Amino acid sequence: MVHLLKYLFAYALFLTLSTPAIAQLEVMISGGFQGPYTQMLPSFERTTGIKVITKSGASQGSGPKTIKAQLLTGTTADVVILSREGLTELIAMNKILPNSDVDLAQVPIGLAVPAGNAKPDILSTKAFVDALVKAKKIVVPGSTSGIYLTKEIFPKLGISDQISVQITERGAQATTLLANREANIALQPSSELINVAGIDYVGPIPDSLQLIQTFAAAITTNASNLEGAKKLIEYLSSPIAVGPIKNSGMNVIQSK
């Protein structure tokens, strides 16, 4: 019996040492590019044999759930995917491998209402303002788009005291509130409003008020799987990404 146990132990050790470890890659992503990423990830893992561990964080904002805050407190990631505004902050903090950043897609700010509600006219600035004032309760994420709306657009329009704005840490929390009818309008990247259960996407806000966000990917300075990180970014920025990007309400980056 002792000999059998020794044999089994030795065989198990042999299998452990002789079987190549599955390559792993850690990604931290914000909500804006989540749609295309989720659609493309299975085929990337299948074709490369790389197992991807996905973590989530906001592009910008305050609190512990931003990508910046998580990296500063020791959360590991080989690749980050977030708005260009948030990425610029990480580059300034020397958290990004120089020249590793690649733009993936662009997206406008859009407006959504609870499923089944009447869709307001938002084609003109006046119509958009009227819709916000009439709605009263508005929800926005505390990231790039929400910062832009609350700090620039609402004051510019002079309606800050005519509307009630709830700011959530993440875009997914905003759409959950909208789906639960705890808000009448959500304003955030269109890619976070399309194909979301319980809400109806109305369209982009007027061009005169618009913020077109660019979402980009980059390799962190502490990346442990540099080659895998390069492969993922190449994959997400390849022609294969065109379909998923468009299906998520985003625009393909035009080649220069």
Secondary structure by P-SEA (a helix, b strand, c coil): caaaaaaaaaaaaaaaaaccccbbbbbbbcccaaaaaaacaaaaaaaccbbbbbbbbbccccccccaaaaaaaccccccccccaaaaaaaaaacccccccccccccccccccccccccccccccaaaaaaaaaaacbbbbcccaaaaaaaacccccccccccbbbbbcccaaaaaaaaaacccccccccccccccccccccccccccccccccccccccccccccaaaaaaaaaaaacccaaaaaaaacccccccc
